[in-house]
Amino acid sequence: MKFEKVFVEITNFCGLECSFCTPNKETPKTMPIKLFKRIAKEIAPHTKLCALHILGDPLRVEGLRDYLDSAGGLRIELTTSGFFLSAKQSDLLLSHPNIYQINFSLTSALYQKQPIILESYLNPILEFCATHQHLKSEKFVNLRLWNLNKDISFPAKNAEIYKKLKDFFAIPAINPQQTRLAYKIHLRGANFFQWPKESAQKHSGFCYGASKQLGILCNGIVVPCCFDPKGSIMLGDISTQNLTEILNAPRTRSLIQGFKEGMRTEAYCQNCSNMSS
């Protein structure tokens, strides 16, 4: 089986209080480096990309370089809020050969319980982008605002960010869905995603969970996708099982076959609104 992306949560801790995040977070944990090495070796033949994200922010992990060094030849996509970006981390992200793409979730700045100074938040990220341009880096950088309305219009609170991006990159206009800001640097917009809710109860639908994407939580629990941060659909435990065994387990095969037939066999999937009906 070949995945487009395997999400690996090296930490479930970010240090922020985003209003859109899943409630009742687990106790902060960091994946042991030994477990990450095992995972990297297991998934390398099975995926095009390893995304360091489910919950948490990889930039909060002490010794991030060790994790990147342990990834072998895996291409790494790293997603961060950017709140804790330092000059040292910027150098690491732009220089490490395993880093393929960096995503900055700008949405997080707009939905904090305590208001923030937007300029102070954005400046390090924009400096990162400037260094990226200066180095003529081949790494992809996405600045994400995933809070668009259903009709793809944008909330008024986005306007200040759009203005700062226009001024900094000297571009005439911003398309909220997608704008090329500079070489390999893009603004990406999307609708707000919704965490699965018990009120949904849809029994039909298709999803690439467990067939084109997979998630591995920081405790080694394997889940079908990045929308299952608490392991509601536990397909296996990669700290005690090999990936082939997990992918061939009855629960995994049943889930995939159900999606092929347009059916959601798992209760958690029936509550998810991020699937095709």
Secondary structure, DSSP 8 states (H G I E B T S, - for coil): --BSEEEE-SBS-----BTTS-SS-----B--HHHHHHHHHHHTTTBS-EEE-SSS-GGGSTTHHHHHHTTTT--EEEEE-STT--HHHHHHHHH-TTEEEEEEETHHHHSBSS---HHHHHHHHHHHHHHHHHHT--SEEEEEEEEE-TTS---GGGHHHHHHHHHHHT-S---SSEEEEETTEEEEEEE------TT----B-B--BTTTEEEE-TTSEEESSTT-TT-SS--EETTTS-HHHHHTSHHHHHHHHHHHTTB--SHHHHT-SSSB-
